[in-house]
Amino acid sequence: MPIPASQPVAPAVLTDLLDGRWAHVRREARVRMAALPSPATYDLTTEQHREQVFAELHELAKSGYPRVGFPVSHGGEGDLGGSLTSFEMLGFGDLSLMVKAGVQWGLFGGAVEALGTERHHDRYLRDIIELRLPGCFAMTETGHGSDVQHLRTTATYDPATGEFVVHTPHEAARKEYIGNAARDGRIAVVFAQLIAGGSEHGVHALLVPLRDEAGLTLPGITIEDCGRKAGLNGVDNGRIWFDQVRVPRDALLNRYGDVAEDGTYSSPIEGDSRRFFTMLGTLIRGRISVAGAAGSATKSALTIAIRYALERRQFTRPDSDDEVVLLDYLAHQRKLLPALATTYALHFAQEELVTTLHELTTDDHRQRELESRAAGLKAATTWHATHTIQTCREACGGAGYLAENRLPQLKADTDVFTTFEGDNTVLSQLVAKGLLTGYQQHLHELGSVGMARFIADQFVGTVIERTAARSLIERLVGAVTARDEDADLLDRGWHLRLFEDREKHVLDTLARRLRRAGEPGADAFEVFNAAQDHVLRAARVHIERVVLEAFVAAVDRCADPDAAALLGRVCDLHVLSTVEADLDWFLGHGRVSTAKAKAVTGAVNDLCRHLRPHAAVLVGAFAIPDPLVAAPIASGAERDRQDAQRGHDQDRLPRKEDSGRATAS
């Protein structure tokens, strides 16, 4: 398959596109973070690491970093998208600092802002922004992680004193893995079952002090250090128990539910469940932030591995004494370049998600869609990070196992990303549930003909409409005239149609499968449980379509024709490597023939070879400052070592003239 040659492109041209709308935030972050201590912290003890991270957190506060996303009325800049972008950039540094900042200003501060009212904002936000009040986000419990709705901590209102009594009723209700709790936190946003007027009103959040000014725990509070973890040891995770701890009535973050002095409960939202999900929806930025930081860590790993692969040499060609650069081997290209292509794709999907949240108005439909997309992208990006960082470690051999080269640390620090801010499997189920919402009212009342008609009429409106650059996507798909078997493998319209068709088919069959839950005598739980493989596939293929469309939109807005052409080839590699990974489905469902499947694999090989000369530019475009890369094998040290080794070897080899003299004698 002939691929038109891509012209050389300066990394800065791609950087401008990658930096996007909040380019100024990214530029400032690079300068600010390069001045911090090296992110290579493998030689620090737990306490040294915590001290360093807390000191760096104060430096961030002094720099104005946390002000970006908070309201102007309380000392902030009111730029939500800029705040999320700035947090994403922290993923290039010490990930413990990223998590610590996320706890303080994203989770703790974000909860006070989103769930509190003016009295809470006036009293706490400036101190939170300036780090005069370090805090915690105490949601997860030992017995309940993802199932937040059934937390067991209680907050019972006592009208006699006008106080809430916060209590841990049993061991499984203790707060677990709480960042900032073990050492630095002085107050916590505690999620608990609210009991007032003799009735339960679901999960609400309250501000509960943990320590006094001297750092001593307050009466009724017990805190235990979670201890050393596989990674992120600069974060002081702890466990918290509450023993009949009393807090005043105004400690309740009461935007969505309030309790009067006499114990009367009121809320602007009817129904505990609807109110609960509305509350959680305001905290969506946590999942978006984790996805962004995971993307940054992935870019760091790829930068290290690809720079090393461009320097490291192994084995000689049959016709030459020169050893071959690792990235010249197709097997090595296949390890790294498809992962690099997907990293680009996820970057543009993340950028679109941040923009959508930044511009979101009070639209319930758009809010639900955004929450679903944030959940899906968080799962996709963190799973991609876990897989890619491991691949980068292996691609660097023994050098990748050395702590000084950061890959083991990146692997350990990002591993937990797949399960915090929502377990990825649970989040994927939320995505599928959101996709099925459009079917819900019809599932139990339509026959097969009616169902087919509904799907044909409604699918485009309820699912496919939720895309980037809608008119562009529709134009590209509409231009496809060839049958799948005859389609050009690099035809973007065919790519888009293939992904849409797969999503439509998977969701259609899932809806039919779950319809059995409404049949007489059916066990709805067992029907859903038996279909979980199908549920997870529906979520994955939906997100893969969303990611592709974001990439296509990014290529379209690239003003430089050479850069756009190069990105087009990167997009091709992302698409076809994704298709190759799911060839069993495409073959099994008759979407591609055996011959076409073989051609896909050949095209992936061709694209890897095509992009090989551009690999340095593609990672250079991430513009990660060298102090943040912080890996000797990515700094030219490997080239110097090999040059020195070759010089040493040459000195040891007998020279021809020496050989001749020896023979003559």
ABEGO torsion letter per residue (X at the ends): XBBBBBBBBBAAAAAAAAAEAAAAAAAAAAAAAAABBBABAAABBAAAAAAAAAAAAAAAAAAGAAAAABBAAAGBAGBAAAAAAAAAAAAABBAAAAAAAAAAAAAAAAAAAAABBAAAAAAAAAAAAAGABBBBBBABBAABBABAAABABBBBBBAAAGBBBBBBABAAABBBGBBGAAAABABBBBBBBBBBGGBBAEBBBBBBBABBAAGBBBBGBBBBBAEBBABGAABBBBBBBBBGBBBBAAABBAAABBBBAAGBBBBABBEAAAAAAAAAAAAAAAAAAAAAAAAAAAAAAAAAAAAAAAABBBEBBAABABBBBAAABAAAAAAAAAAAAAAAAAAAAAAAAAAAAAABBBBAAAAAAAAAAAAAAAAAAAAAAAAAAAAAAAAAEAAAABAAAGAAAAAAAAAAAAABGEBAAAAAAAAAAAAAAAAAAAAAABBAAAAAAAAAAAAAAAAAABBBGAAAAAAAAAABABBAAABBAABAAAAAAAAAAAAAAAAAAAAAAAAAAABBGBBAAAAAAAAAAAAAAAAAAAAAAAAAAAAAAAAAABABAAAAAAAAAAAAAAAAAAAAAAAAAAAAAGABBAAAAAAAAAAAAAAAAAAAAAAAAAAAAAGBBAAAAGBAAAAGAAAAAAAAAAAAAAAABBBAAAAAAAAAX
